Amino acid sequence: MAKIGFLQSLKILKNKRMLFIFLMGISSGLPFALTLGTMQAWMTESGVNLKTIGLFAFLRIPYSLKFLWSPLMDRFSFPFLDRRRSWIVVTQILLAISLVLMGFLNPISNQGLVVILAFLINFFSASQDIVQDAYRREVLKDEELGTGSGLFVNGYLIAFRWISGAFAILISGYVTWGFVYQIMGAIMALLALCAFRAPKADMQVEPPKSIRDAIVQPLSEYFSRPGAVTILAFIVLYKLGDNLASTMSIPYILKMGFSKEEYVAIAKVWGLIATMLGGLLGGYFVMAIGMTRSLFLMGVLQALSTAAFMILNTTLKGIPALIGVIGFENLTAGMGTSAYAAYMASITNRKFTATQYALLSSLMAIPGVIFGSRAGDWAETFGWNGFFLGSALAAIPGMLLIFYISEVPKKFIERIFVKLVVTLTVIAGVYAIYQSTIDLFVLFFVPKPG
């Protein structure tokens, strides 16, 4: 990629393509909070128990499996616009409809329908991400990729943290939660109209001619590498503790007596600033001390920030403590995500970047889905301090694997260690899926007494 000067980079921002890339970042981030933090706040206020709130994390499974249907979206299109833009418009319209319908439901009396719609919102959102990633690569020139990707991420964060996060939670104090979701659906409909006007890519990539071209070759190339399974285990486990804790952070903060307004002001505004700063610091450390050391340092800091949530359950309660905990957690999360993303990008084959990165990013979402679905149950069983301490300790296996991902372990004891970690992770994951499936069945299909 050719290097460009500062003034040239400013001229790029005048390009109409950049505006639409920014708007697509907003459309990508908007649904995320509406099935995560914002929905947790809605359910907490409605009196839904922690166990059920935690189970809703299981419905985010489409983000972990989106690589399975991405070849279909790559191969086929609708008879209007082009292959990428038609899928973008269709997925955004479906998201708008789903969000409006969600506004007519009650999380207690209509739990079954809320589950179905939450799952569909996650499915349509994950599908939107697939095609927007492809569109961004095809519509931007080489010298525009850096600026365009930055605008997309900023749009995502603004939507996730502020529009469907802070704004949605704040206005819920003045209108019903149902109307909040209908407003979000209307915003998504407007974004779909904007996507309809998005520019066509100058470079049209030829669709894959077969399923083998789309999936088999990229996957076979990756798994032919030495240590491929070890790397996948690391990707799944590295942010396990961080993801587990974030699943219950909003219910925890609200139950500690903080108001929605206090949470929004600190977590959604100050937290976003800390996350962006952490991303810059993470990139600096990768360049300064190398990938392996950076990943280990970020892993330690993330574990400490997870354990720091216990401070809010002690004598140090209050706004200053919340500011410190939220700031530290978001700063370390930004640092870890930056180094984590850099590592994943570094191990993809340039010939198969899209498919291999989709696989890795899908696996990255697995801990939040599988283990996050048990978070509410564990919080009720072990208490808040026990839950956050356990979440901090859950980061240890992934951190230990860091020392084995740069080269394949050659010693027998090292191979045994890696296999043990992988095996225990699979067993724990199967157990979590089994328990969550049973709990969902009991919740929605077993008649309640009285």
C-alpha positions in Angstrom: 0.0 0.0 0.0 1.4 3.4 -1.0 2.2 5.9 1.8 0.4 9.2 1.6 0.9 12.5 3.4 -1.2 14.2 6.0 -2.8 16.7 3.6 -3.6 13.9 1.1 -5.3 11.9 3.8 -7.5 14.9 4.5 -8.5 15.1 0.8 -9.6 11.5 1.0 -12.2 12.4 3.6 -14.0 14.6 0.9 -14.7 11.4 -1.1 -18.3 10.4 -1.1 -17.3 6.8 -0.5 -16.0 7.7 3.0 -19.4 9.1 4.1 -21.1 5.8 3.2 -18.4 3.8 4.8 -19.0 5.8 8.0 -22.7 5.3 7.8 -22.2 1.5 7.3 -20.1 1.5 10.5 -23.1 3.1 12.3 -25.5 0.4 10.8 -23.1 -2.3 11.9 -22.8 -1.1 15.5 -26.5 -0.1 16.0 -28.0 -3.6 16.5 -25.1 -4.9 18.8 -26.1 -3.1 22.0 -29.8 -3.8 21.4 -29.3 -7.5 22.1 -26.6 -6.9 24.7 -26.2 -4.1 27.1 -29.4 -2.1 26.3 -31.5 -5.2 26.3 -29.9 -6.2 29.6 -30.9 -2.8 31.1 -34.4 -3.3 29.8 -34.7 -6.8 31.3 -33.1 -5.8 34.6 -35.7 -2.9 34.9 -38.5 -5.3 34.0 -37.6 -7.7 36.8 -36.1 -10.5 34.7 -33.7 -12.6 36.9 -30.0 -12.8 36.3 -30.0 -16.4 35.1 -32.4 -15.5 32.2 -30.5 -12.4 31.3 -27.3 -14.4 31.0 -29.1 -17.0 28.8 -29.8 -14.3 26.2 -26.0 -14.2 25.5 -26.5 -17.6 24.0 -28.6 -16.0 21.2 -25.6 -14.2 19.9 -24.4 -17.5 18.3 -24.8 -16.2 14.7 -21.7 -13.9 15.3 -19.7 -17.1 16.0 -21.1 -19.0 13.0 -21.3 -16.4 10.3 -18.5 -18.0 8.3 -20.9 -20.9 7.6 -23.3 -18.9 5.4 -20.9 -16.2 4.1 -20.2 -18.3 0.9 -23.9 -18.1 0.0 -23.9 -14.3 0.3 -20.7 -14.2 -1.7 -22.1 -16.5 -4.5 -25.6 -15.1 -4.9 -27.3 -11.7 -5.1 -30.7 -10.1 -5.6 -32.0 -8.7 -8.9 -31.3 -5.1 -8.0 -28.2 -3.0 -7.4 -25.1 -5.2 -7.3 -24.1 -8.3 -5.3 -22.8 -6.4 -2.2 -25.2 -3.4 -2.0 -28.3 -5.6 -2.6 -27.4 -7.8 0.4 -26.6 -4.7 2.6 -30.0 -3.1 1.8 -31.9 -6.4 2.4 -30.2 -7.2 5.7 -30.8 -3.6 7.0 -34.5 -3.7 6.1 -34.9 -7.0 7.9 -33.1 -5.5 10.9 -35.4 -2.4 10.9 -38.5 -4.6 10.8 -37.2 -6.9 13.6 -36.4 -3.9 15.9 -39.8 -2.3 15.3 -41.5 -5.7 16.1 -39.4 -6.0 19.3 -40.9 -2.8 20.5 -44.4 -4.4 20.7 -43.2 -7.1 23.1 -42.7 -7.5 26.9 -39.5 -9.3 28.1 -41.6 -11.1 30.8 -45.0 -11.9 29.3 -43.6 -12.4 25.7 -40.3 -14.1 26.5 -40.6 -16.7 23.7 -41.1 -14.1 21.0 -38.4 -11.9 22.5 -36.0 -14.8 22.2 -36.9 -15.4 18.5 -36.6 -11.7 17.6 -33.3 -11.3 19.5 -31.9 -14.3 17.6 -33.1 -12.9 14.2 -31.6 -9.5 15.0 -28.3 -11.2 15.7 -28.5 -13.3 12.6 -29.3 -10.3 10.3 -26.6 -8.2 12.0 -24.0 -10.9 11.5 -25.0 -11.3 7.9 -24.8 -7.5 7.4 -21.2 -7.5 8.8 -20.2 -10.2 6.3 -21.2 -8.3 3.2 -20.1 -4.9 4.5 -16.6 -6.2 5.1 -16.5 -7.3 1.5 -18.0 -4.1 0.2 -15.4 -2.0 2.1 -12.5 -3.9 0.6 -13.9 -3.5 -3.0 -15.1 0.1 -2.9 -12.0 1.6 -1.4 -8.8 2.2 -3.2 -5.5 0.9 -1.6 -4.6 4.4 -0.3 -8.1 4.8 1.2 -8.2 1.5 3.2 -6.6 2.9 6.3 -8.8 6.0 6.5 -11.9 4.1 5.5 -11.4 1.3 8.1 -10.9 4.0 10.8 -14.1 5.8 9.8 -16.0 2.5 9.8 -14.8 1.6 13.3 -15.6 5.1 14.6 -19.1 4.8 13.2 -19.5 1.4 14.8 -18.3 2.7 18.2 -20.6 5.8 18.0 -23.6 3.6 17.2 -22.8 0.9 19.8 -21.8 3.2 22.7 -23.9 6.3 22.1 -26.9 5.8 19.8 -28.2 2.3 20.7 -26.3 2.4 24.1 -26.3 5.8 25.9 -29.1 7.5 24.0 -31.4 4.4 24.1 -30.9 3.9 27.8 -31.3 7.6 28.6 -34.6 8.1 26.7 -36.0 5.0 28.3 -36.5 7.2 31.3 -39.0 9.3 29.3 -40.6 6.9 26.9 -41.4 3.2 27.1 -38.7 0.6 26.2 -40.9 -0.5 23.4 -40.8 2.9 21.8 -37.0 3.0 22.2 -36.7 -0.1 20.1 -39.1 1.3 17.5 -37.0 4.5 17.3 -33.9 2.3 16.7 -35.8 0.5 14.0 -36.6 3.8 12.3 -32.9 4.8 12.4 -32.0 1.5 10.8 -34.6 2.0 8.0 -33.0 5.4 7.2 -29.6 3.8 7.1 -31.0 1.2 4.6 -32.1 4.1 2.4 -28.6 5.6 2.6 -27.1 2.2 1.6 -29.4 2.1 -1.4 -27.6 5.3 -2.6 -24.1 4.0 -1.8 -21.6 4.1 -4.7 -20.9 1.0 -6.7 -17.4 -0.4 -6.4 -15.1 0.3 -9.4 -13.5 -3.1 -9.0 -16.1 -5.9 -9.2 -14.7 -9.1 -7.7 -15.9 -12.2 -9.6 -18.1 -14.5 -7.4 -16.6 -17.8 -6.5 -17.4 -20.5 -9.0 -17.8 -23.3 -6.4 -18.1 -24.0 -2.7 -14.5 -25.3 -2.8 -13.2 -22.0 -4.1 -15.1 -20.2 -1.3 -14.5 -22.3 1.7 -12.5 -25.5 1.3 -9.3 -24.0 -0.1 -8.9 -21.3 2.6 -9.7 -23.7 5.4 -7.4 -26.5 4.1 -4.6 -24.0 3.7 -4.9 -22.9 7.3 -5.3 -26.3 8.9 -2.3 -27.6 7.0 0.0 -25.3 9.1 1.8 -26.6 12.1 0.2 -25.5 15.4 -3.1 -24.5 13.7 -5.3 -26.0 16.5 -3.1 -24.3 19.2 -3.6 -20.9 17.6 -7.4 -21.5 17.4 -7.4 -22.4 21.1 -5.6 -19.2 21.9 -8.0 -17.1 19.9 -11.0 -18.7 21.7 -9.5 -18.4 25.2 -7.5 -15.1 25.2 -10.5 -12.8 25.9 -12.6 -15.4 27.8 -12.4 -13.7 31.2 -13.0 -10.2 29.7 -16.0 -11.4 27.6 -17.5 -13.3 30.6 -17.3 -10.3 32.9 -18.8 -7.9 30.3 -21.9 -10.1 30.0 -22.9 -9.2 33.5 -21.4 -5.8 33.9 -24.5 -3.7 33.3 -26.8 -5.7 35.6 -24.1 -5.6 38.2 -23.6 -1.8 38.0 -27.4 -1.2 38.2 -27.8 -3.6 41.1 -25.0 -1.8 43.0 -27.4 1.2 43.1 -26.0 3.3 40.3 -28.6 5.0 38.1 -29.0 4.6 34.4 -27.8 8.2 33.9 -24.7 7.6 36.0 -23.9 4.5 34.1 -24.4 6.2 30.7 -22.3 9.2 31.6 -19.4 7.1 32.8 -19.5 3.9 30.8 -20.7 5.2 27.4 -18.9 8.5 27.3 -15.8 8.1 29.5 -15.6 4.4 28.6 -15.5 5.1 24.9 -12.7 7.6 25.3 -10.7 5.1 27.4 -11.3 2.4 24.8 -10.0 4.5 21.9 -7.0 5.5 24.0 -6.4 1.9 24.8 -6.5 1.0 21.1 -3.7 3.5 20.4 -1.6 2.3 23.3 -2.1 -1.4 22.3 -0.8 -0.6 18.8 2.2 1.2 20.3 3.1 -1.7 22.5 2.9 -4.2 19.7 5.5 -2.0 17.8 7.6 -1.3 20.8 8.0 -4.7 22.6 6.7 -7.2 20.0 3.6 -9.3 19.6 4.1 -12.0 22.2 5.1 -9.7 25.0 2.3 -7.3 24.2 -0.3 -10.0 24.2 0.9 -11.3 27.6 1.0 -7.8 29.1 -2.5 -7.0 27.8 -3.8 -10.3 29.1 -2.5 -9.5 32.6 -4.0 -6.0 32.6 -7.4 -7.4 31.3 -7.5 -9.9 34.1 -6.7 -7.2 36.7 -9.4 -4.9 35.3 -11.9 -7.7 35.5 -11.1 -8.4 39.2 -11.3 -4.6 39.8 -15.1 -4.8 39.5 -15.1 -6.3 43.0 -14.2 -2.8 44.2 -17.8 -1.6 43.6 -19.0 -4.3 46.0 -16.8 -3.1 48.9 -16.5 0.0 51.1 -15.1 1.9 48.1 -18.5 2.3 46.5 -19.4 5.6 44.8 -19.0 7.5 41.6 -15.2 7.9 41.8 -14.8 4.1 42.2 -17.1 3.5 39.2 -15.1 6.0 37.1 -11.9 4.3 38.0 -13.1 0.7 37.4 -14.9 1.6 34.1 -11.9 3.6 32.8 -9.4 0.8 33.7 -11.6 -1.9 32.2 -12.2 0.0 28.9 -8.6 1.0 28.6 -7.2 -2.5 29.0 -10.0 -3.9 26.7 -9.0 -1.5 24.0 -5.3 -2.4 24.4 -6.0 -6.1 24.3 -8.4 -5.9 21.3 -5.8 -3.9 19.4 -3.0 -6.4 19.9 -5.4 -9.3 19.4 -6.7 -8.0 16.1 -3.1 -7.3 14.9 -2.2 -10.9 15.7 -5.2 -12.4 13.9 -4.4 -10.2 10.8 -0.8 -11.3 10.9 -1.6 -15.0 10.6 -4.0 -14.9 7.7 -2.9 -15.8 4.2 -3.1 -12.8 1.9 -4.7 -15.0 -0.8 -7.5 -16.1 1.6 -7.7 -13.1 4.0 -11.5 -12.6 3.9 -12.5 -16.2 4.6 -9.7 -16.9 7.1 -10.3 -13.7 9.0 -14.0 -14.4 9.1 -13.3 -17.8 10.6 -11.0 -16.3 13.3 -13.3 -13.4 14.1 -16.2 -15.9 14.4 -14.2 -18.0 16.9 -13.3 -14.9 18.8 -17.1 -14.4 19.6 -17.6 -18.0 20.9 -16.6 -17.4 24.6 -19.1 -14.6 24.9 -21.9 -16.8 23.5 -21.3 -20.2 25.1 -19.8 -19.2 28.5 -21.6 -15.9 28.7 -24.9 -17.8 28.6 -23.9 -19.2 32.1 -22.8 -15.9 33.5 -26.1 -15.0 35.2 -26.4 -18.4 36.8 -22.8 -18.3 38.1 -23.3 -14.7 39.4 -26.4 -15.9 41.4 -24.6 -19.1 42.6 -21.2 -17.6 43.6 -22.1 -14.0 44.3 -20.7 -11.0 42.5 -17.2 -11.2 44.0 -16.9 -14.9 43.2 -18.1 -14.3 39.7 -15.6 -11.5 38.9 -12.8 -13.3 40.6 -13.6 -16.5 38.6 -13.8 -14.4 35.4 -10.3 -12.9 36.1 -8.9 -16.4 36.6 -10.5 -17.6 33.4 -7.9 -15.5 31.5 -5.0 -17.7 32.7 -5.3 -20.6 30.1 -5.3 -18.2 27.2 -2.3 -16.3 28.6 -0.3 -19.5 29.0 -0.9 -20.4 25.4 0.7 -17.2 24.2 4.1 -18.7 24.7 3.2 -21.6 22.3 1.6 -19.7 19.4 4.8 -18.2 17.9 6.2 -21.6 17.2 4.9 -25.2 17.5 5.8 -26.8 20.9 8.4 -29.4 20.3 8.8 -30.9 23.8 6.5 -33.7 24.9 5.4 -31.9 28.0 4.5 -28.8 26.0 2.4 -30.8 23.6 0.6 -32.5 26.5 -0.1 -29.1 28.1 -1.6 -27.7 24.9 -3.8 -30.7 24.4 -4.9 -30.6 28.0 -6.0 -26.9 27.7 -7.8 -27.6 24.4 -9.6 -30.7 25.9 -10.7 -28.9 29.1 -12.0 -26.0 27.0 -14.0 -28.3 24.8 -15.5 -30.1 27.8 -16.3 -26.9 29.6 -17.9 -25.5 26.4 -20.0 -28.7 25.9 -21.2 -28.5 29.5 -22.1 -24.8 29.2 -24.1 -25.5 26.0 -25.9 -28.5 27.6 -26.8 -26.4 30.7 -28.0 -23.4 28.7 -30.1 -25.6 26.4 -31.8 -27.3 29.3 -32.4 -23.9 31.0 -33.9 -22.4 27.8 -36.2 -25.5 27.4 -37.3 -25.2 31.0 -37.8 -21.5 30.8 -40.0 -21.6 27.7 -41.6 -25.1 27.5 -42.1 -26.4 31.1 -45.3 -25.0 32.7 -44.7 -22.8 35.7 -46.6 -23.6 38.9 -49.6 -21.4 39.5 
